[in-house]
Amino acid sequence: MTDESVIPEQPEEVVEAEAPASAADEDQAPLTEEEMRAAYEAELKSLRVEDLVAQTVVSLLNLGARKAGLLPGTEDETDPLQVGIAIEGIRRLLPLIEPALGENAASIKDALAQLQVSFTKLTADQGGAPGPAAAPEGGSPPSGPGADGGQEPEQKPASGLWTPGP
């Protein structure tokens, strides 16, 4: 999974538009606090909530892929709990912005599916360690030995998280 395959076009345009301005700022004197505040206000006026949510989803996908060991050189950084939290965050945010994503929604859904498969493999490799999806709604994930309430590792959490199965 690469950054290019999951980043929606809209947020990329915002980043590209900002890059030349910051390069020009390097040649000029530092901005005063008032000028920085005015620039920040101008940026907030043009920023849309959908853009920020889309950027958050992409960040969660990328961090989740890293914590799943899917990116080259990150195999030793695996953390199934972090991957599970990233998946749940994406699953909850995606419906809010899916219409605004247009055709990019399919690539984000594909990346999410890859992350979910990786999560399933990670938890199976580690004896079925529960992710945050195993916690009751509004609760915190179980921690420590025996915190799963004596459930068998083969039981799947009833979270609505899609996982491939028999």
C-alpha positions in Angstrom: 0.0 0.0 0.0 1.5 3.3 -1.0 0.6 6.9 0.0 -0.3 7.6 -3.6 -3.0 5.0 -3.8 -5.1 6.3 -0.9 -4.7 10.1 -0.8 -7.8 11.8 -2.1 -7.3 14.5 -4.8 -8.9 17.3 -2.9 -6.4 17.4 0.0 -3.5 17.0 -2.4 -4.5 20.2 -4.2 -4.5 22.1 -0.9 -1.0 20.9 -0.1 0.3 21.7 -3.5 -1.2 25.2 -3.3 0.6 25.8 0.0 4.0 24.6 -1.1 5.0 27.5 -3.4 3.9 30.1 -0.7 6.2 28.5 1.9 9.1 28.4 -0.5 8.7 32.1 -1.1 8.6 32.8 2.6 12.1 31.4 3.0 13.5 34.4 1.0 11.6 36.9 3.1 11.9 38.1 6.7 10.0 36.0 9.3 6.4 36.9 9.7 5.2 38.8 12.7 2.7 37.2 15.1 -0.1 39.3 13.6 0.8 38.3 10.0 0.9 34.6 11.0 -2.5 35.0 12.7 -3.9 36.6 9.6 -2.5 33.9 7.4 -3.9 31.2 9.7 -7.3 32.9 9.6 -7.2 33.1 5.8 -6.4 29.4 5.6 -9.2 28.5 8.1 -11.7 30.4 5.9 -10.8 28.3 2.9 -10.6 25.0 4.7 -13.5 22.6 4.5 -14.3 20.1 7.3 -14.5 17.3 4.7 -10.9 18.0 3.6 -9.7 17.8 7.2 -11.6 14.5 7.8 -10.3 13.1 4.5 -6.7 14.0 5.6 -7.3 12.3 8.9 -8.6 9.1 7.3 -5.6 9.0 5.0 -3.3 9.6 8.0 -5.0 6.8 9.9 -4.6 4.5 6.9 -0.9 5.3 6.6 -0.2 5.0 10.4 -2.3 1.8 10.5 -0.3 0.3 7.7 2.9 1.2 9.5 1.7 -0.4 12.8 0.6 -3.4 10.8 4.1 -3.8 9.4 2.9 -3.3 5.8 5.4 -0.6 4.8 9.0 -1.6 4.1 11.2 -1.4 7.1 8.2 -1.3 9.6 8.0 -5.0 10.2 9.3 -4.6 13.8 6.8 -1.9 14.6 3.7 -4.1 14.6 1.0 -3.2 17.2 -2.4 -4.9 16.7 -4.1 -2.6 19.2 -3.0 0.5 17.3 -4.1 -1.1 14.0 -7.5 -1.9 15.5 -7.9 1.7 16.7 -7.0 3.0 13.2 -9.5 0.7 11.6 -12.3 1.7 13.9 -11.5 5.4 13.4 -11.5 5.0 9.6 -14.8 3.0 9.7 -16.5 5.7 11.7 -15.2 8.7 9.7 -15.5 7.3 6.2 -19.3 7.5 6.0 -19.1 11.2 6.8 -17.0 12.0 3.8 -17.6 9.2 1.3 -19.8 11.4 -1.0 -17.2 14.1 -1.1 -14.5 11.6 -2.0 -16.1 10.6 -5.2 -14.1 8.0 -7.1 -11.3 8.2 -4.4 -13.7 6.4 -2.0 -13.0 3.1 -3.7 -9.2 3.3 -3.2 -9.7 4.2 0.5 -12.1 1.3 1.0 -9.6 -1.0 -0.7 -6.8 0.2 1.6 -9.1 -0.2 4.6 -9.9 -3.8 3.5 -6.1 -4.5 3.2 -5.6 -3.1 6.7 -8.4 -5.2 8.1 -6.9 -8.4 6.5 -3.6 -7.5 8.0 -5.2 -6.9 11.4 -6.8 -10.4 11.2 -3.5 -12.0 10.4 -1.7 -10.1 13.2 -4.2 -11.1 15.8 -4.2 -14.7 14.6 -0.4 -14.8 14.8 -0.5 -13.4 18.3 -3.0 -15.8 19.7 -6.1 -13.8 18.9 -5.2 -10.7 20.9 -8.3 -8.6 21.0 -8.3 -5.2 19.4 -10.3 -2.1 20.5 -13.3 -3.5 18.6 -13.7 -6.1 21.4 -14.5 -3.4 23.9 -18.1 -2.6 24.6 -19.5 0.5 23.0 -18.2 3.5 25.0 -15.8 1.3 27.1 -12.1 0.9 27.0 -10.4 -2.1 25.4 -9.5 -4.9 27.8 -5.9 -5.1 29.0 -3.7 -7.4 30.9 -3.8 -11.2 31.1 -7.3 -12.7 31.4 -8.9 -9.3 30.6 -10.9 -10.8 27.8 -13.3 -12.3 30.4 -12.3 -15.9 29.7 -13.3 -15.8 26.0 -11.8 -18.3 23.6 -9.3 -16.6 21.3 -11.2 -18.0 18.3 -14.3 -15.9 19.1 -14.6 -12.9 16.9 -15.6 -9.6 18.5 -19.2 -8.4 17.7 -18.1 -5.0 16.5 -19.2 -5.1 12.9 -15.6 -5.1 11.8 -15.3 -7.0 8.6 -12.8 -9.8 8.7 -12.3 -12.6 6.3 -13.5 -15.9 7.7 -14.5 -19.4 6.8 
